[in-house]
Amino acid sequence: MRVFVTGASGWIGSAVVPELIGAGHQVSGLARSDAAAAALSAAGAQVQRGTLDDLGGLRSAADASDGVIHLAFKHDIAFSGGFQHAAEADRRAIEAFGEVLAGSGRPFIIASGTLGIAPGRLATERDDGHGPGSVAALSGSGPAMRLANAEMTLSFASRGVRSSVLRLPPTVHGEGDNGFMAALVGMARGSGVSGYLGDGSNRWPAVHRIDAAHLFRLALEQAPAGSVLHAVADEGVPIREIAEVIGRHLDVPVASVPPAQAGGQFGFLAGFVGVDAPASSELTRELLGWQPTHPGLIDDLDKGHYFDSPSA
Ligand SMILES: NC(=O)c1ccc[n+]([C@@H]2O[C@H](COP(=O)([O-])OP(=O)(O)OC[C@H]3O[C@@H](n4cnc5c(N)ncnc54)[C@H](OP(=O)(O)O)[C@@H]3O)[C@@H](O)[C@H]2O)c1
């Protein structure tokens, strides 16, 4: 297939591109900078120059493709106070793809998240994020807007698009990770304490980046219209276990952080560290035969690469 990938230069996209090319697909990747364009060319992809706001460019790239994988998200703006702006830009891009792909039967996959889908219990692909305490309750917030974007994507199934939503756990880990796990390591290094909240028994699901990339390819090739998929390898790793591995590698004490000090210890992660958000991928595995083969979160942390760089 000729596949148009947005966010092709990102953490997950840069694993998805070689996964697709390795399986014989042709990739055209959206690039907003020279650096991203060079990385995509080096990976063997064609380059579609433009940004998420260039809806005409997105439409023509989608039109020229046999399928679209949408991974771009304005994280830079979202995590500096502009989450709603980022979610709105995401919606406009998704709408544009829906218009172009309607009636074509072509695949359209977007990235979404498992966090907030069913807090406090094992979230499955059947959960819609509207239960008690879930993300939809934060009406008008960026995360609730992203949930609505995912629902819009699924609705394209009734307009002749083979659309699916692939939910990622809050940690998509691997060598080079600059996300939540690297942030926790940096916070423990900076404060001299590897912390958790309460008794640390709350759980986070996880997936290795390469396993996630593989699932994006399976979704492109096989997922029926309207599928919700979970790229979950570890259903729920207790945050205390994560803190213990980090403490051991950095040789710092592991401790429960009092709620009043959570902001100081965890910064932008303070609202996430105490969340219990296990998730299952049983239905995804049954549907697509996906089987994660790369190290789980604890084994990956134990490999040591998260602790190599003092800036991590
Ligand atoms: N990583 C996780 O743990 C995780 C968990 C749940 C959900 N997700 C979702 O999965 C998707 C991919 O995440 P990721 O971790 O790969 O993110 P990432 O590393 O931040 O990559 C984001 C991608 O979007 C591109 N981008 C950002 N703003 C853009 C704009 N205005 N125009 C065009 N492209 C733009 C970036 O381009 P540049 O290379 O030019 O910056 C990059 O390619 C996102 O939707 C994310 O929210 C990720």
The ligand as an SDF file (V2000), in Angstrom:
LIG
                    3D

 48 52  0  0  0  0  0  0  0  0999 V2000
    4.2420    8.2200   23.3990 N   0  0  0  0  0  0  0  0  0  0  0  0
    3.2460    7.8350   24.1860 C   0  0  0  0  0  0  0  0  0  0  0  0
    3.5090    7.2610   25.2450 O   0  0  0  0  0  0  0  0  0  0  0  0
    1.7910    8.0600   23.7940 C   0  0  0  0  0  0  0  0  0  0  0  0
    0.7770    7.6280   24.6620 C   0  0  0  0  0  0  0  0  0  0  0  0
   -0.5460    7.8350   24.2940 C   0  0  0  0  0  0  0  0  0  0  0  0
   -0.8590    8.4390   23.0790 C   0  0  0  0  0  0  0  0  0  0  0  0
    0.1580    8.8790   22.2580 N   0  0  0  0  0  0  0  0  0  0  0  0
   -0.2210    9.5300   20.9940 C   0  0  0  0  0  0  0  0  0  0  0  0
    0.4570    8.8780   19.9090 O   0  0  0  0  0  0  0  0  0  0  0  0
    0.7420    9.8400   18.8870 C   0  0  0  0  0  0  0  0  0  0  0  0
    2.2220    9.8330   18.5700 C   0  0  0  0  0  0  0  0  0  0  0  0
    2.9260   10.1460   19.7640 O   0  0  0  0  0  0  0  0  0  0  0  0
    4.5120   10.2960   19.8410 P   0  0  0  0  0  0  0  0  0  0  0  0
    4.9050    9.8650   21.2100 O   0  0  0  0  0  0  0  0  0  0  0  0
    5.1580    9.6650   18.6620 O   0  0  0  0  0  0  0  0  0  0  0  0
    4.6450   11.8850   19.7650 O   0  0  0  0  0  0  0  0  0  0  0  0
    5.9220   12.7870   19.3590 P   0  0  0  0  0  0  0  0  0  0  0  0
    7.1870   12.0290   19.5060 O   0  0  0  0  0  0  0  0  0  0  0  0
    5.7530   14.0630   20.1140 O   0  0  0  0  0  0  0  0  0  0  0  0
    5.6970   13.0580   17.8110 O   0  0  0  0  0  0  0  0  0  0  0  0
    4.7300   13.9810   17.3900 C   0  0  0  0  0  0  0  0  0  0  0  0
    4.7900   14.0710   15.8800 C   0  0  0  0  0  0  0  0  0  0  0  0
    3.8530   15.0650   15.4610 O   0  0  0  0  0  0  0  0  0  0  0  0
    4.5490   16.0030   14.6260 C   0  0  0  0  0  0  0  0  0  0  0  0
    3.9490   17.3190   14.7700 N   0  0  0  0  0  0  0  0  0  0  0  0
    3.7740   18.0360   15.8870 C   0  0  0  0  0  0  0  0  0  0  0  0
    3.2070   19.2200   15.6090 N   0  0  0  0  0  0  0  0  0  0  0  0
    3.0310   19.2340   14.2610 C   0  0  0  0  0  0  0  0  0  0  0  0
    2.4980   20.1800   13.3610 C   0  0  0  0  0  0  0  0  0  0  0  0
    2.0300   21.3600   13.7850 N   0  0  0  0  0  0  0  0  0  0  0  0
    2.4680   19.8710   12.0580 N   0  0  0  0  0  0  0  0  0  0  0  0
    2.9390   18.6770   11.6100 C   0  0  0  0  0  0  0  0  0  0  0  0
    3.4530   17.7330   12.4200 N   0  0  0  0  0  0  0  0  0  0  0  0
    3.4970   18.0170   13.7270 C   0  0  0  0  0  0  0  0  0  0  0  0
    5.9770   15.9890   15.1420 C   0  0  0  0  0  0  0  0  0  0  0  0
    6.8340   16.5450   14.1610 O   0  0  0  0  0  0  0  0  0  0  0  0
    8.3260   17.0310   14.5290 P   0  0  0  0  0  0  0  0  0  0  0  0
    9.1950   15.8160   14.3760 O   0  0  0  0  0  0  0  0  0  0  0  0
    8.6010   18.0690   13.5270 O   0  0  0  0  0  0  0  0  0  0  0  0
    8.2960   17.5480   15.9410 O   0  0  0  0  0  0  0  0  0  0  0  0
    6.1680   14.5000   15.3570 C   0  0  0  0  0  0  0  0  0  0  0  0
    6.4090   13.8560   14.1340 O   0  0  0  0  0  0  0  0  0  0  0  0
    0.2180   11.1750   19.4160 C   0  0  0  0  0  0  0  0  0  0  0  0
   -1.1050   11.3630   18.9930 O   0  0  0  0  0  0  0  0  0  0  0  0
    0.2560   10.9610   20.9140 C   0  0  0  0  0  0  0  0  0  0  0  0
   -0.5640   11.8550   21.6420 O   0  0  0  0  0  0  0  0  0  0  0  0
    1.4640    8.6950   22.5810 C   0  0  0  0  0  0  0  0  0  0  0  0
  1  2  1  0
  2  3  2  0
  2  4  1  0
  4  5  1  0
  4 48  2  0
  5  6  2  0
  6  7  1  0
  7  8  2  0
  8  9  1  0
  8 48  1  0
  9 10  1  0
  9 46  1  0
 10 11  1  0
 11 12  1  0
 11 44  1  0
 12 13  1  0
 13 14  1  0
 14 15  2  0
 14 16  1  0
 14 17  1  0
 17 18  1  0
 18 19  2  0
 18 20  1  0
 18 21  1  0
 21 22  1  0
 22 23  1  0
 23 24  1  0
 23 42  1  0
 24 25  1  0
 25 26  1  0
 25 36  1  0
 26 27  1  0
 26 35  1  0
 27 28  2  0
 28 29  1  0
 29 30  1  0
 29 35  2  0
 30 31  1  0
 30 32  2  0
 32 33  1  0
 33 34  2  0
 34 35  1  0
 36 37  1  0
 36 42  1  0
 37 38  1  0
 38 39  2  0
 38 40  1  0
 38 41  1  0
 42 43  1  0
 44 45  1  0
 44 46  1  0
 46 47  1  0
M  CHG  2   8   1  16  -1
M  END
$$$$
